[in-house]
Amino acid sequence: MTSASSQAALLERLRGIAGAAHVLVGDACAPYLTDWRKLVTGRALAVVRPGSTEQVRDVVRACLEQGAPIVPQGGNTGQVAGATPDGSGRAVVVQLGRMKRIRSIDVENDTLVVEAGCVLQDLQDAARAAGRLFPLSLGAEGSCLIGGNLATNAGGTQVLRYGNARELTLGLEVVTADGEIWNGLRALRKDNTGYDLRDLYIGSEGTLGIITAATLKLFPLPVAQRTALAATGSIAQAVALLARARAALGADLTGFELMSSVATDLVLRHCPDQRLPLAPGAPWFVLLESSDTESAERAASRFEALLAAALEAGEIQDAAIAESIEQSRALWRLRESITLAVAAEGQCAKHDISIATSRIPGFIASTDALLRQRFPGVRSATFGHLGDGNLHYNILQPAGTPAAGFVEVQQDLSRLVHDAVRDHAGSISAEQGIGGLRTADLQAYEDPVKLDLLRRIKRALDPAGLMNPGKVLPVHGCVSPG
Ligand SMILES: Cc1cc2nc3c(=O)[nH]c(=O)nc-3n(C[C@H](O)[C@H](O)[C@H](O)COP(=O)(O)OP(=O)(O)OC[C@H]3O[C@@H](n4cnc5c(N)ncnc54)[C@H](O)[C@@H]3O)c2cc1C
């Protein structure tokens, strides 16, 4: 699609499908064209906000006919610029925010059917109102959409107990890259009918089709929760505490988050309403949470016994147990503000990595030392979901230095980190996906046979190569030859 007349014809078709008020052009597109981290700004022919699955299908068909690239977008909170169009101005951004209905809740089957544009927090609230828990939980839950969560196979803070988005999903409705509607909204916990398309579309980051609805699993609401912040002297002690907490609490351990003091200091500096309820000085903090399905007394006694044993064993030096829901929320706010505080601090090389928990102390010791040697003055604002072996291994520019100098060395720095991840048999993308920022890393660090299979899947399901081109796989690796 190159000529002005075919672009005008496509815009006219899109207006006919979604209604003129829901087809944004020109300056009105601006809020949808820059990624959350403000690293990439693209251009688009239009931003379309369809109101139904049929409208999504018709938008995809119209784009296909005119050869216009399609960029699905949810809440635009992704960390790897996956929902941002390129600079050509040819793409149509399909933003799902109007499709936010909860279609049905089946309390007996513990399932719920929701449209892709529902804000995650609204979905959690709807489940709670029905007396159930939808456990997916992350810092962006007030603005990310469930379709985006599924497209990125989001993780978050409860993976330890409930699994990531893929494990919370029973069925999907998808508009395929060919413009067909696949109704896979089954609410079954067993279904071995052929290849698992659901699991293929989940985590495909908008490169294979557009998720329009999902059947999700619900769980019993916990009767009582206990939350604590503990200070620990080393990452090895934090890993020992994790093993102790797993053994003591089993499935009741629902959160185990690690924060370096560099990360908590950033929160205290950039979010003046926050405070650390422990004496400063510890190099690491752990946020633990247990959820009990029996009673508040049982929750309290098991949790306190765990912390007392950890203190005695020297795994923690101090701990603050939340005595109210407000105090518990304040502890979680501290943890969830880190991403915002890091963004406010300045240039940061971000790495979303996973490594077997047993190998994390060795990884951090050796990689921190290498970084200090090669890039003097950089600061490791490490935090993350230690219970899942997932760290946000964030390296900040040296304090008081110009951003430009750090931008120049970021590529070398990230290569050092990802080489170390590979040497520790880890993954260079634990929960945020590949998007447009990590395509070169995927090519560099993934198994070549796997990469070939990924390219063949892309060609088979998106033969025109129009579905979020350049994301996950580089464009030249996606489009079918000839
Ligand atoms: C403060 C903060 C904390 C965060 N914490 C976490 C965390 O703990 N765990 C975690 O995993 N992530 C986290 N994230 C990252 C982000 O919130 C998640 O990746 C989230 O799942 C993205 O949802 P979204 O609706 O914003 O998607 P978007 O950013 O809009 O899109 C993300 C990707 O999905 C595709 N996409 C979106 N909707 C659809 C659809 N309906 N069909 C097909 N493709 C689609 C897009 O094309 C893009 O490739 C955090 C982000 C912030 C800002």
The ligand as a MOL file (V3000), in Angstrom:
LIG
                    3D

  0  0  0     0  0            999 V3000
M  V30 BEGIN CTAB
M  V30 COUNTS 53 58 0 0 0
M  V30 BEGIN ATOM
M  V30 1 C 5.0540 -0.5180 36.2480 0
M  V30 2 C 5.0870 -1.7490 35.3870 0
M  V30 3 C 5.2210 -2.9970 35.9700 0
M  V30 4 C 5.2290 -4.1520 35.1830 0
M  V30 5 N 5.3510 -5.3610 35.7930 0
M  V30 6 C 5.3130 -6.4810 35.0550 0
M  V30 7 C 5.3970 -7.7620 35.6740 0
M  V30 8 O 5.5400 -7.8810 36.8870 0
M  V30 9 N 5.3140 -8.8490 34.8900 0
M  V30 10 C 5.1710 -8.7590 33.5320 0
M  V30 11 O 5.0920 -9.7930 32.8690 0
M  V30 12 N 5.1240 -7.5680 32.9140 0
M  V30 13 C 5.1830 -6.4330 33.6300 0
M  V30 14 N 5.1240 -5.2140 33.0140 0
M  V30 15 C 5.0550 -5.1370 31.5380 0
M  V30 16 C 3.6270 -5.0150 30.9650 0
M  V30 17 O 2.7370 -4.4660 31.8770 0
M  V30 18 C 3.1160 -6.3650 30.5250 0
M  V30 19 O 3.9220 -6.8360 29.4710 0
M  V30 20 C 1.6500 -6.3810 30.0820 0
M  V30 21 O 1.2720 -7.7300 29.9600 0
M  V30 22 C 1.3980 -5.6680 28.7700 0
M  V30 23 O -0.0090 -5.4490 28.6080 0
M  V30 24 P -0.5440 -4.2490 27.7200 0
M  V30 25 O -2.0220 -4.3650 27.6420 0
M  V30 26 O -0.0270 -2.9630 28.1960 0
M  V30 27 O 0.0850 -4.6270 26.3020 0
M  V30 28 P 0.7950 -3.6840 25.2320 0
M  V30 29 O 1.9970 -3.0530 25.8150 0
M  V30 30 O -0.1920 -2.7950 24.5980 0
M  V30 31 O 1.2500 -4.7840 24.1570 0
M  V30 32 C 2.2290 -5.7270 24.4730 0
M  V30 33 C 2.4000 -6.7010 23.2760 0
M  V30 34 O 1.2210 -7.4760 23.1030 0
M  V30 35 C 0.6380 -7.2570 21.8150 0
M  V30 36 N -0.8130 -7.2010 22.0360 0
M  V30 37 C -1.4900 -6.3690 22.8740 0
M  V30 38 N -2.8020 -6.6880 22.8680 0
M  V30 39 C -2.9430 -7.7220 22.0120 0
M  V30 40 C -4.0580 -8.5080 21.5810 0
M  V30 41 N -5.2840 -8.2980 22.0470 0
M  V30 42 N -3.8310 -9.5060 20.6970 0
M  V30 43 C -2.5890 -9.7460 20.2050 0
M  V30 44 N -1.5140 -9.0320 20.5740 0
M  V30 45 C -1.6850 -8.0450 21.4720 0
M  V30 46 C 1.2540 -5.9680 21.3080 0
M  V30 47 O 1.3040 -5.9400 19.8940 0
M  V30 48 C 2.6300 -6.0150 21.9410 0
M  V30 49 O 3.4800 -6.8280 21.1750 0
M  V30 50 C 5.1220 -4.0420 33.7670 0
M  V30 51 C 4.9960 -2.7860 33.1800 0
M  V30 52 C 4.9800 -1.6420 33.9710 0
M  V30 53 C 4.8100 -0.3270 33.2960 0
M  V30 END ATOM
M  V30 BEGIN BOND
M  V30 1 1 1 2
M  V30 2 1 2 3
M  V30 3 2 2 52
M  V30 4 2 3 4
M  V30 5 1 4 5
M  V30 6 1 4 50
M  V30 7 2 5 6
M  V30 8 1 6 7
M  V30 9 1 6 13
M  V30 10 2 7 8
M  V30 11 1 7 9
M  V30 12 1 9 10
M  V30 13 2 10 11
M  V30 14 1 10 12
M  V30 15 2 12 13
M  V30 16 1 13 14
M  V30 17 1 14 15
M  V30 18 1 14 50
M  V30 19 1 15 16
M  V30 20 1 16 17
M  V30 21 1 16 18
M  V30 22 1 18 19
M  V30 23 1 18 20
M  V30 24 1 20 21
M  V30 25 1 20 22
M  V30 26 1 22 23
M  V30 27 1 23 24
M  V30 28 2 24 25
M  V30 29 1 24 26
M  V30 30 1 24 27
M  V30 31 1 27 28
M  V30 32 2 28 29
M  V30 33 1 28 30
M  V30 34 1 28 31
M  V30 35 1 31 32
M  V30 36 1 32 33
M  V30 37 1 33 34
M  V30 38 1 33 48
M  V30 39 1 34 35
M  V30 40 1 35 36
M  V30 41 1 35 46
M  V30 42 1 36 37
M  V30 43 1 36 45
M  V30 44 2 37 38
M  V30 45 1 38 39
M  V30 46 1 39 40
M  V30 47 2 39 45
M  V30 48 1 40 41
M  V30 49 2 40 42
M  V30 50 1 42 43
M  V30 51 2 43 44
M  V30 52 1 44 45
M  V30 53 1 46 47
M  V30 54 1 46 48
M  V30 55 1 48 49
M  V30 56 2 50 51
M  V30 57 1 51 52
M  V30 58 1 52 53
M  V30 END BOND
M  V30 END CTAB
M  END
